Amino acid sequence: MTKFYGCYTALITPFRDGKVDEQAFQALVEHQISEGVHGLVPCGTTGESPTLGHDEHERVIELAVEAAAGRVPVMAGAGSNNTEEAIRFTQHAKRAGADAVLSVMPYYNKPGAAGQKAHFTAIADSADIPLFIYNIPGRSVVDMRDETLAELAKHPNICGIKDATGDLARVSTLRQLVDTDFVLFSGEDVTAVGFNAQGGHGVISVTANIAPCAVSEVQNLTRAGDYKAALELQDRLVPLHDVMFCEANPGPVKFAASLMGLCSADIRLPLLAPEAGNQTRIRQAVEAFGLL
């Protein structure tokens, strides 16, 4: 699993006139690669997967694979609280040429440990592609225990986790239970340095949509063991990380991307563009980091 490390960008999905802006999306992929990111994650939370139709979702994955052209891995968002739907997206990602899939914890249904194991085992059995579990109790309500994940990690296709709990202790406790090749990604930009210092392998980043070079460099520095330089750069990024979550993701990062001319700020209901005061905060943070 040596290709799964560093900065993977949780890509926004640009819209124009209510439809996916395919040209802007592929231009964003090209920009990300040119700025040094280590991988791409289309159709995650930041990509507004809950409001993408099935055909749109699959098309975005195809566009990402096409634009990346093998230069960096594509980890396709393929999760659902409907196991059959998650299997459909996983099998499509495999056919489309994705390198891995990211499968979110089932939201709203609130399955227990046995249900979680059955859900992810069924998905992992459905296609021969590396599967990363996305644990984000803040959105899915349920939280996967280390012991449950350790059981799932025995499956040959379940290769890692995106942990968005913000609990750095879980990096260490989980490492006691899984093989050394099980990949640990942080799902929280602000924990990236500490997460790697605890034994993590990278971050799936929202901020990298607008600051890919800097977020990737933090990862390069931690990988090289230069935590002093990594922390200095991370300290500069923290105000940017913070403002990206002043309202529900991806409203702030899409607005920031629009300021930079990367895409429109269009976002789908039930989310709205950030309110005026937060738009000012976002603009100030983007300017302060030198992105405008």
Order of alpha helices (4+ residues) and beta strands (2+ residues): beta-beta-beta-alpha-beta-alpha-beta-alpha-beta-alpha-beta-alpha-alpha-beta-alpha-beta-alpha-beta-alpha-alpha-alpha-alpha
